[in-house]
Amino acid sequence: MVLGELAVLTPEKTAIRDKMVHWYEVSAGLVFNKHTCVQGWKDFTSSTAEGCADYHAVFSLLDLMGMVSSPWAHEDFYKGALWTASHDRQGARVLISGLATPSMADIVLEATNPEAKIDVLDVCPTPLLTCQKVFKPEQVERMKFIQRDALVFDGEGVQYDAITTDAFLTRFPEEGRLKVLRKWVKMLKPDGRAVTTWRIGGKQGQKGYGDADDQRIFMENLEKRVRDWGIPMSTFSEMQTIFELAKAYAEKMHSYSGQTVEQIKTFMKQCFGDVRIEESGWVYDVVLRKYARIIAYDPIKD
């Protein structure tokens, strides 16, 4: 699918571009200045340092250009669900369980009560360090950054009003997915909720993000969007690096998705008494796909 024309950049869109290009510059600087990801997402690629670069260094740019699934594709959903979970709650606390980029943190900061505390979890230090460098001091003050694996993090005694993350559960095979979900249940207050999305359709268990033609079209879209958004690149080497990282993303990125809405609801109901799902529109991420937008209530405690 070749992406259509992008509207002329308004002052608002120019500000968004500049913000997210800055996120890219900070993440890329961390990755390429010998910062290494000591625990990376090993299922993405066997080399954690390589995996950190291929994923974190370029994702903010792909996110900006509408070429990857991101929380911005579900912005109103997240903001509505998190607003009701945090406002009018004294000492509200939210966990972002799997950050990836500053986008999810940006949405949670805006959606929650200004007095709410936000714990930000990721296995890789790169997005955590990026957030500390790109957000305002008063925003960073609201956040606690935790470098841990979601498979083992248990909240360390904290109980959350909401746990949120974007398209995260299908980063794991089913056994790991259920393990993460059970961790969430233990960390949520009895009236807390999980707010997330899940890729629908395709072949269940299939890891790929499209075939060779999809990946070729993705790179054609990238070339067009770089021009349309006026992405600043100071050298040919920087342009080459961006395109190489984007190509690695298209070739390596995957998820264990493919379930129907009913299958997703059945899975979630192993851990929650009340699961509500709405379908998104089409979202582009190497191929077109739809998402289940999930709010899960009544965590089933042991």
ZABA-273083 format. One line per 5 residues: number of its first residue (from 0); for each residue y, x, z of C-alpha. Coordinates in steps of 0.05 Angstrom, whole numbers, plus 5000, padded with zeros to 4 digits. Example, Ala and Ser with C-alpha at 12.3 -4.5 7.8 and 13.67 -1.06 7.14 Angstrom:
2
0> 4910/5246/5156 | 4979/5273/5143
This chain:
302
0> 5000/5000/5000 | 5066/5031/4978 | 5120/5014/5027 | 5179/4974/5000 | 5252/4993/4999
5> 5286/5010/5064 | 5352/4976/5078 | 5414/5019/5078 | 5421/5056/5143 | 5469/5018/5188
10> 5504/5053/5246 | 5450/5024/5292 | 5393/5050/5249 | 5428/5118/5243 | 5430/5122/5319
15> 5356/5105/5323 | 5341/5158/5271 | 5380/5211/5308 | 5347/5193/5374 | 5276/5197/5348
20> 5289/5259/5306 | 5311/5291/5372 | 5245/5269/5403 | 5209/5303/5345 | 5250/5367/5353
25> 5235/5371/5428 | 5160/5357/5419 | 5154/5406/5361 | 5192/5458/5401 | 5143/5451/5459
30> 5083/5456/5413 | 5106/5513/5369 | 5137/5556/5424 | 5068/5572/5450 | 5063/5512/5496
35> 4990/5492/5494 | 4955/5428/5511 | 4904/5451/5563 | 4867/5385/5562 | 4881/5350/5497
40> 4849/5290/5466 | 4785/5327/5446 | 4759/5268/5406 | 4817/5278/5357 | 4800/5351/5342
45> 4760/5404/5378 | 4819/5451/5385 | 4865/5422/5438 | 4924/5464/5418 | 4915/5445/5345
50> 4904/5372/5365 | 4969/5372/5405 | 5008/5397/5345 | 4976/5351/5294 | 4989/5290/5337
55> 5048/5299/5384 | 5093/5343/5342 | 5101/5295/5284 | 5086/5226/5312 | 5158/5209/5331
60> 5179/5218/5258 | 5121/5176/5232 | 5138/5124/5285 | 5211/5122/5264 | 5193/5112/5191
65> 5146/5054/5205 | 5084/5092/5181 | 5042/5088/5244 | 5025/5035/5294 | 5071/5041/5354
70> 5097/4998/5411 | 5158/4983/5368 | 5114/4940/5324 | 5103/4896/5386 | 5170/4907/5420
75> 5186/4834/5437 | 5116/4823/5463 | 5118/4883/5510 | 5188/4869/5534 | 5173/4796/5549
80> 5109/4811/5587 | 5138/4869/5627 | 5202/4831/5643 | 5164/4775/5678 | 5118/4826/5712
85> 5174/4866/5744 | 5236/4824/5752 | 5244/4786/5818 | 5192/4833/5849 | 5216/4877/5905
90> 5193/4948/5894 | 5159/4933/5828 | 5116/4989/5799 | 5090/4998/5728 | 5039/5047/5701
95> 5040/5072/5629 | 4967/5091/5621 | 4969/5137/5561 | 5039/5154/5535 | 5031/5193/5469
100> 5106/5190/5452 | 5171/5170/5487 | 5170/5103/5450 | 5129/5067/5503 | 5170/5096/5560
105> 5234/5076/5523 | 5211/5004/5519 | 5187/5001/5591 | 5253/5030/5616 | 5291/4975/5580
110> 5243/4918/5596 | 5236/4928/5671 | 5280/4916/5731 | 5327/4977/5738 | 5299/4986/5808
115> 5227/4986/5785 | 5189/5052/5788 | 5149/5075/5728 | 5089/5122/5732 | 5076/5156/5665
120> 5005/5182/5653 | 4979/5225/5597 | 4924/5277/5591 | 4970/5323/5551 | 5034/5352/5581
125> 5072/5350/5516 | 5095/5277/5517 | 5109/5282/5592 | 5153/5343/5583 | 5187/5311/5523
130> 5207/5250/5564 | 5236/5295/5618 | 5279/5329/5565 | 5303/5269/5523 | 5318/5214/5574
135> 5380/5210/5617 | 5374/5237/5688 | 5380/5168/5718 | 5322/5145/5674 | 5279/5205/5691
140> 5293/5190/5765 | 5256/5124/5757 | 5194/5158/5729 | 5138/5198/5759 | 5099/5241/5709
145> 5025/5249/5719 | 4982/5295/5676 | 4913/5266/5686 | 4857/5235/5644 | 4858/5159/5644
150> 4782/5162/5652 | 4789/5191/5722 | 4859/5171/5747 | 4853/5119/5802 | 4925/5110/5823
155> 4919/5154/5885 | 4930/5094/5930 | 4986/5062/5889 | 4979/4988/5870 | 5015/4967/5806
160> 5048/4902/5785 | 5033/4919/5712 | 4994/4970/5672 | 5014/4979/5600 | 4997/5022/5540
165> 4996/5015/5465 | 4931/5011/5426 | 4899/5058/5476 | 4832/5027/5496 | 4801/5038/5427
170> 4814/5113/5432 | 4749/5112/5471 | 4678/5091/5453 | 4656/5028/5489 | 4630/5062/5552
175> 4694/5101/5563 | 4736/5040/5546 | 4702/4999/5601 | 4711/5057/5650 | 4786/5058/5637
180> 4790/4983/5644 | 4755/4985/5711 | 4804/5038/5735 | 4860/4992/5716 | 4830/4935/5756
185> 4826/4978/5819 | 4899/4999/5811 | 4929/4930/5798 | 4954/4884/5852 | 4915/4818/5857
190> 4971/4784/5818 | 4982/4843/5772 | 4971/4844/5697 | 4949/4890/5641 | 4993/4889/5578
195> 4967/4923/5516 | 4947/4918/5442 | 4881/4928/5405 | 4867/4938/5331 | 4831/4878/5300
200> 4781/4877/5244 | 4750/4927/5198 | 4680/4952/5211 | 4665/4953/5285 | 4656/5024/5312
205> 4683/5055/5247 | 4727/5114/5267 | 4764/5127/5202 | 4836/5110/5186 | 4826/5098/5112
210> 4794/5132/5053 | 4821/5187/5008 | 4863/5138/4967 | 4894/5109/5030 | 4912/5179/5053
215> 4942/5197/4985 | 4985/5134/4987 | 5005/5150/5059 | 5033/5217/5036 | 5070/5184/4978
220> 5100/5135/5028 | 5119/5193/5073 | 5158/5228/5017 | 5196/5164/5001 | 5212/5148/5074
225> 5236/5219/5089 | 5288/5208/5034 | 5305/5136/5054 | 5316/5153/5127 | 5354/5217/5111
230> 5309/5259/5156 | 5346/5326/5165 | 5304/5387/5149 | 5341/5453/5153 | 5290/5495/5115
235> 5234/5487/5064 | 5187/5514/5117 | 5204/5456/5163 | 5193/5406/5108 | 5125/5438/5092
240> 5106/5436/5166 | 5123/5361/5173 | 5082/5344/5111 | 5023/5386/5134 | 5023/5353/5203
245> 5028/5284/5173 | 4969/5299/5127 | 4929/5322/5186 | 4946/5257/5222 | 4922/5215/5164
250> 4857/5254/5158 | 4839/5260/5231 | 4868/5200/5267 | 4818/5146/5286 | 4800/5093/5335
255> 4737/5056/5356 | 4765/4989/5334 | 4741/4934/5289 | 4727/4878/5338 | 4747/4806/5328
260> 4795/4770/5375 | 4736/4735/5408 | 4699/4801/5418 | 4762/4832/5448 | 4771/4774/5495
265> 4698/4777/5517 | 4705/4851/5531 | 4768/4842/5572 | 4738/4785/5611 | 4688/4833/5642
270> 4746/4856/5685 | 4798/4799/5684 | 4792/4725/5700 | 4847/4703/5652 | 4857/4738/5584
275> 4909/4713/5535 | 4914/4740/5464 | 4960/4729/5406 | 4953/4762/5337 | 5008/4806/5308
280> 5029/4806/5236 | 5007/4862/5190 | 5022/4932/5214 | 5019/4994/5170 | 4982/5055/5197
285> 4950/5091/5138 | 4920/5022/5121 | 4944/4952/5137 | 4916/4921/5201 | 4930/4868/5252
290> 4931/4874/5327 | 4911/4833/5387 | 4969/4828/5436 | 4936/4821/5504 | 4960/4800/5572
295> 4903/4802/5623 | 4912/4769/5691 | 4870/4760/5753 | 4837/4829/5759 | 4766/4820/5783
300> 4761/4864/5845 | 4694/4890/5872
